[in-house]
C-alpha cells in the first residue's frame, strides 16, 4: 500500500464515519420527543424537577443514570409504586419505610410532594432501553424461591416480618399460610382495602401475574 492509498482510506473512512454519526444523531433527535413523553412535560413536572434539585435528592438516589448509590435508583420507581404510596412516603418516610437506611423527613410542602410525584411519574414513562437493569443477583440465584425474590424486590420487609426479620408496621407473615390461602393473599396484595377499608398497605396493582403468583404461593407456603 502506498502513502497515497493510505491517505485515501483515511479520508473516506473519516467521511463515512462522519455520515454515520450524523445519521444516527438525527435519528436520535427525531425520536427524542416520543421517547421522553415531551407532550406530558407540564408545569408540575418542571416544578418537581426543581424540588428534586432543591433538596439534593441526587445525593442519595440515582435517576436516569445520575446520582448516588446510597438509596434506591428511582428511575422506574413508579412501575412498582403508585402515587398514593409515594405521597405518603415523601410526607413520612420513616413511618412508611422503616429501614436501617432511613430517608430524612424533609418536611415537604403538599405542593412539593405533588410536584415530585408528577416528576417521578414522567421520568418513569421515559423510554430508557430497559435501564436500569434488574439486579444480576436476582436472576442468577436459582435456588431461592422466586416468590421470595419478589418479596424482597418489592420491599415487603419494610413493613412485614418473616422469621424475625423485617418491619412491624404490618402483620408478621412467618406463618401466614396457616391462616390465609393463596386466593386470599392474592386479593390482599392487589387490593388491601377489599379486606380492610382502613388498611394503609399500598395496592401492588403493577405486579405482573407471574410475580403475583410467585409471591402469593411463597406466602401461602409459610406455615
RODO-2510 file (C-alpha; in nm, 4 decimals, decimal comma):
residues 223
     n   res          X          Y          Z
     1     x     0,0000     0,0000     0,0000
     2     x     0,1312     0,3378    -0,0990
     3     x     0,1147     0,6572     0,1037
     4     x    -0,1432     0,7901    -0,1416
     5     x    -0,3666     0,4851    -0,0878
     6     x    -0,3348     0,5214     0,2886
     7     x    -0,4430     0,8848     0,2754
     8     x    -0,7464     0,7965     0,0632
     9     x    -0,8550     0,5203     0,3026
    10     x    -0,8164     0,7577     0,5950
    11     x    -1,0076     1,0345     0,4168
    12     x    -1,3007     0,8183     0,3042
    13     x    -1,3105     0,6378     0,6359
    14     x    -1,3404     0,9735     0,8140
    15     x    -1,6144     1,0884     0,5756
    16     x    -1,8091     0,7613     0,6144
    17     x    -1,7791     0,7722     0,9957
    18     x    -1,8982     1,1326     0,9940
    19     x    -2,2018     1,0481     0,7797
    20     x    -2,2949     0,7550     1,0055
    21     x    -2,2588     0,9772     1,3131
    22     x    -2,4837     1,2469     1,1635
    23     x    -2,7491     0,9963     1,0545
    24     x    -2,7599     0,8333     1,3996
    25     x    -2,7681     1,1740     1,5696
    26     x    -3,0564     1,2867     1,3503
    27     x    -3,2477     0,9647     1,4209
    28     x    -3,1957     1,0059     1,7979
    29     x    -3,3146     1,3675     1,7915
    30     x    -3,6159     1,2668     1,5804
    31     x    -3,7221     1,0012     1,8313
    32     x    -3,6496     1,2070     2,1411
    33     x    -3,9921     1,3768     2,1843
    34     x    -4,1728     1,0427     2,1753
    35     x    -3,9227     0,8603     2,3969
    36     x    -3,9235     1,1345     2,6614
    37     x    -4,3007     1,1922     2,6540
    38     x    -4,2441     1,5565     2,5742
    39     x    -4,6199     1,6083     2,5461
    40     x    -4,6554     1,5272     2,9194
    41     x    -4,3872     1,7710     3,0313
    42     x    -4,6109     2,0200     3,2139
    43     x    -4,5570     2,2809     3,4892
    44     x    -4,5991     2,0230     3,7678
    45     x    -4,3233     1,8040     3,6234
    46     x    -4,0925     2,1036     3,5873
    47     x    -4,1674     2,2146     3,9446
    48     x    -4,0975     1,8595     4,0612
    49     x    -3,7572     1,8680     3,8924
    50     x    -3,6765     2,1940     4,0712
    51     x    -3,7828     2,0392     4,4035
    52     x    -3,5633     1,7366     4,3279
    53     x    -3,2656     1,9687     4,2849
    54     x    -3,3595     2,1949     4,5764
    55     x    -3,3452     1,9076     4,8253
    56     x    -3,0369     1,7451     4,6652
    57     x    -3,2171     1,4139     4,6119
    58     x    -2,9347     1,3034     4,3814
    59     x    -2,7002     1,2887     4,6796
    60     x    -2,8606     0,9554     4,7744
    61     x    -3,0733     0,8481     4,4766
    62     x    -2,9854     0,7799     4,1149
    63     x    -3,2252     0,8882     3,8436
    64     x    -3,1654     0,8448     3,4702
    65     x    -2,8096     0,7328     3,5447
    66     x    -2,7159     1,0358     3,7560
    67     x    -2,6814     1,0417     4,1343
    68     x    -2,5724     0,8491     4,4405
    69     x    -2,5967     0,4821     4,5305
    70     x    -2,6847     0,5062     4,8992
    71     x    -3,0591     0,4795     4,8318
    72     x    -3,2579     0,3016     4,5565
    73     x    -3,2496     0,4048     4,1916
    74     x    -3,5834     0,5789     4,1350
    75     x    -3,5838     0,5987     3,7548
    76     x    -3,8579     0,3363     3,7346
    77     x    -3,9915     0,3534     4,0898
    78     x    -4,3438     0,4357     3,9683
    79     x    -4,3595     0,0988     3,7922
    80     x    -4,3834    -0,0681     4,1325
    81     x    -4,5331     0,2098     4,3482
    82     x    -4,8453     0,4158     4,2981
    83     x    -4,8915     0,7885     4,3540
    84     x    -5,0647     0,7401     4,6897
    85     x    -4,7749     0,5357     4,8307
    86     x    -4,5125     0,7832     4,7080
    87     x    -4,7123     1,0740     4,8527
    88     x    -4,7331     0,9099     5,1954
    89     x    -4,3648     0,8155     5,1817
    90     x    -4,2469     1,1662     5,0961
    91     x    -4,4503     1,3079     5,3842
    92     x    -4,3429     1,0497     5,6451
    93     x    -4,0513     0,8420     5,5097
    94     x    -3,9622     0,6530     5,8268
    95     x    -4,3218     0,5614     5,9059
    96     x    -4,3819     0,4150     5,5599
    97     x    -4,0374     0,2596     5,5098
    98     x    -3,8635     0,1973     5,8455
    99     x    -3,5405     0,0514     5,7061
   100     x    -3,1939     0,0755     5,8582
   101     x    -3,1075     0,3346     5,5947
   102     x    -3,3622     0,5989     5,6822
   103     x    -3,4597     0,8790     5,4484
   104     x    -3,4794     1,2048     5,6452
   105     x    -3,8124     1,3807     5,6724
   106     x    -3,7607     1,6900     5,4583
   107     x    -4,0883     1,8461     5,5796
   108     x    -4,2009     1,8949     5,2230
   109     x    -4,4984     2,1149     5,1458
   110     x    -4,8038     1,9432     4,9974
   111     x    -4,7452     2,1102     4,6614
   112     x    -4,3809     1,9992     4,6572
   113     x    -4,4899     1,6424     4,7281
   114     x    -4,7436     1,6549     4,4448
   115     x    -4,4863     1,8037     4,2061
   116     x    -4,2221     1,5435     4,2960
   117     x    -4,4745     1,2660     4,2352
   118     x    -4,5574     1,4176     3,8947
   119     x    -4,1863     1,4358     3,8120
   120     x    -4,1288     1,0703     3,9061
   121     x    -4,4327     0,9617     3,7019
   122     x    -4,2961     1,1485     3,3993
   123     x    -3,9462     1,0016     3,4389
   124     x    -4,0952     0,6545     3,4758
   125     x    -4,2540     0,6901     3,1316
   126     x    -3,9271     0,7733     2,9553
   127     x    -3,8017     0,5023     2,7202
   128     x    -3,4628     0,4196     2,8741
   129     x    -3,3992     0,0999     2,6759
   130     x    -3,4780    -0,1099     2,9861
   131     x    -3,2328     0,0785     3,2079
   132     x    -3,1697     0,0320     3,4950
   133     x    -3,1472    -0,3473     3,4540
   134     x    -3,2774    -0,5881     3,7149
   135     x    -3,0135    -0,6886     3,9711
   136     x    -2,7988    -0,9733     3,8407
   137     x    -2,8191    -1,1478     4,1753
   138     x    -3,1932    -1,1917     4,1485
   139     x    -3,1667    -1,3578     3,8087
   140     x    -2,8516    -1,5563     3,8838
   141     x    -2,9676    -1,7268     4,2035
   142     x    -3,1894    -2,0192     4,1084
   143     x    -3,2052    -2,1946     4,4455
   144     x    -3,4064    -1,9116     4,6032
   145     x    -3,7850    -1,9316     4,5909
   146     x    -3,8963    -1,6912     4,3112
   147     x    -4,1698    -1,5599     4,5404
   148     x    -3,9067    -1,4684     4,7994
   149     x    -3,7212    -1,2735     4,5312
   150     x    -4,0397    -1,0768     4,4564
   151     x    -4,0984    -1,0246     4,8298
   152     x    -3,7530    -0,8716     4,8704
   153     x    -3,7571    -0,6693     4,5475
   154     x    -4,0899    -0,5067     4,6396
   155     x    -3,9604    -0,4037     4,9821
   156     x    -4,2251    -0,6026     5,1725
   157     x    -3,9842    -0,6496     5,4637
   158     x    -4,0059    -0,2767     5,5359
   159     x    -4,3489    -0,3399     5,6894
   160     x    -4,3723    -0,7157     5,7425
   161     x    -4,1615    -0,9632     5,9371
   162     x    -4,0695    -1,3186     5,8413
   163     x    -3,8701    -1,5385     6,0781
   164     x    -3,7699    -1,2429     6,2916
   165     x    -3,6507    -1,0235     6,0038
   166     x    -3,8393    -0,7161     5,8841
   167     x    -4,0633    -0,4334     5,9986
   168     x    -4,3522    -0,4254     6,2405
   169     x    -4,5934    -0,1894     6,0671
   170     x    -4,7840    -0,4781     5,9104
   171     x    -4,8638    -0,8290     6,0417
   172     x    -4,5926    -1,0904     6,0972
   173     x    -4,6070    -1,3209     5,7948
   174     x    -4,3932    -1,6026     5,9345
   175     x    -4,6914    -1,8418     5,9445
   176     x    -4,9440    -1,6574     5,7307
   177     x    -5,0087    -1,9750     5,5267
   178     x    -5,1814    -2,1324     5,8268
   179     x    -5,4438    -1,8565     5,8333
   180     x    -5,4796    -1,7487     5,4709
   181     x    -5,4922    -1,9350     5,1410
   182     x    -5,3318    -1,8307     4,8130
   183     x    -5,6507    -1,6722     4,6755
   184     x    -5,6978    -1,4526     4,9830
   185     x    -5,3323    -1,3468     4,9743
   186     x    -5,3519    -1,2570     4,6032
   187     x    -5,6555    -1,0362     4,6733
   188     x    -5,4754    -0,8724     4,9653
   189     x    -5,1735    -0,7892     4,7512
   190     x    -5,3822    -0,6449     4,4688
   191     x    -5,6439    -0,4640     4,6778
   192     x    -5,5759    -0,4467     5,0543
   193     x    -5,8822    -0,2308     5,1195
   194     x    -6,1054    -0,5120     4,9926
   195     x    -6,0368    -0,6902     5,3222
   196     x    -5,9950    -0,3839     5,5432
   197     x    -6,1211    -0,0434     5,4358
   198     x    -5,8756     0,1239     5,6748
   199     x    -5,5687    -0,0651     5,5511
   200     x    -5,2583     0,1507     5,4953
   201     x    -5,0930    -0,1145     5,2798
   202     x    -5,0398     0,0093     4,9218
   203     x    -5,2065    -0,1907     4,6426
   204     x    -4,9500    -0,3695     4,4270
   205     x    -5,1525    -0,3402     4,1096
   206     x    -4,8480    -0,3216     3,8850
   207     x    -4,7125    -0,6638     3,9705
   208     x    -4,7145    -0,8977     3,6724
   209     x    -4,9403    -1,2029     3,7040
   210     x    -4,6351    -1,4239     3,7256
   211     x    -4,4834    -1,2213     4,0096
   212     x    -4,8206    -1,2179     4,1856
   213     x    -4,8482    -1,5969     4,1541
   214     x    -4,4928    -1,6470     4,2801
   215     x    -4,5368    -1,4103     4,5751
   216     x    -4,8754    -1,5437     4,6857
   217     x    -4,7539    -1,9048     4,6543
   218     x    -4,4480    -1,8238     4,8631
   219     x    -4,6511    -1,6575     5,1379
   220     x    -4,9188    -1,9301     5,1367
   221     x    -4,6400    -2,1801     5,1944
   222     x    -4,5188    -2,0134     5,5134
   223     x    -4,6506    -2,2328     5,7958
***
